[in-house]
Amino acid sequence: MLGILLPLLILAQANPTGVVTGIVRNSMGMPAVGVRVYAVSENDAGKTGIVLESISQTDNTGRYRLEIRAGRYYIAAGSVD
């Protein structure tokens, strides 16, 4: 069994993940509730058919949390369309 788990553990370490957090506010400076927040890889930006690396929604205080792999991203809020 250890022979099966060892490659999986090495693979998990090869793609470290991180967390991006923040607060979305509206134009009046108040927390924006229920807004979609997402991460798009820098390599996919501007392409059609982009892949969202992570997506979340703000809570009642405007806070969001995205879990993403190591890399460079654009973080956007609002409609995914």
C-alpha positions in Angstrom: 0.0 0.0 0.0 2.9 2.4 0.8 4.1 2.0 -2.8 0.8 3.4 -4.1 0.6 6.3 -1.7 4.2 7.5 -2.1 3.8 8.7 -5.8 0.6 10.5 -4.8 2.4 12.4 -2.0 5.2 13.4 -4.3 2.7 14.6 -6.9 0.8 16.7 -4.3 4.1 18.4 -3.4 4.9 19.2 -7.0 1.8 21.5 -7.4 1.6 23.6 -4.3 -1.5 25.6 -3.7 -2.1 28.9 -2.1 -5.0 31.1 -0.9 -6.1 34.5 -2.1 -8.4 36.4 0.2 -9.9 39.9 0.1 -12.9 42.1 0.4 -15.1 43.4 -2.5 -16.7 46.8 -1.9 -19.3 48.6 -4.0 -18.9 52.2 -5.2 -20.1 53.5 -1.9 -17.4 51.6 0.0 -19.9 49.1 1.5 -19.2 45.4 1.4 -20.5 43.8 -1.8 -22.5 40.7 -0.8 -23.0 37.7 -3.1 -20.6 38.8 -5.8 -18.7 36.1 -7.8 -14.9 36.4 -7.5 -12.7 34.2 -9.7 -9.1 33.6 -10.7 -7.9 33.4 -14.3 -4.4 32.3 -15.2 -2.2 35.0 -16.7 -1.6 32.6 -19.6 -5.4 32.3 -20.3 -6.2 36.0 -20.1 -7.7 37.5 -23.2 -8.4 34.1 -24.8 -11.9 32.8 -25.6 -13.0 29.8 -23.7 -10.8 30.6 -20.6 -10.6 28.2 -17.7 -11.5 29.6 -14.3 -8.8 28.3 -11.9 -11.0 29.0 -8.9 -14.3 30.7 -8.2 -16.0 31.8 -5.0 -18.7 34.2 -3.9 -18.5 37.0 -1.3 -20.1 36.5 2.1 -22.2 39.0 4.0 -19.1 41.0 4.8 -17.8 41.1 1.2 -15.0 38.7 2.0 -13.9 36.0 -0.4 -11.4 33.1 -0.5 -9.9 31.4 -3.5 -7.7 28.3 -3.4 -5.3 28.2 -6.4 -2.1 26.5 -7.6 1.1 28.5 -7.6 1.3 30.9 -10.5 0.3 34.3 -11.8 -3.4 35.2 -11.9 -5.9 37.9 -12.6 -8.5 38.1 -9.9 -11.8 39.5 -11.1 -15.2 40.1 -9.5 -18.7 40.2 -11.1 -20.3 38.3 -13.9 -18.4 35.4 -15.3 -19.9 36.0 -18.8 
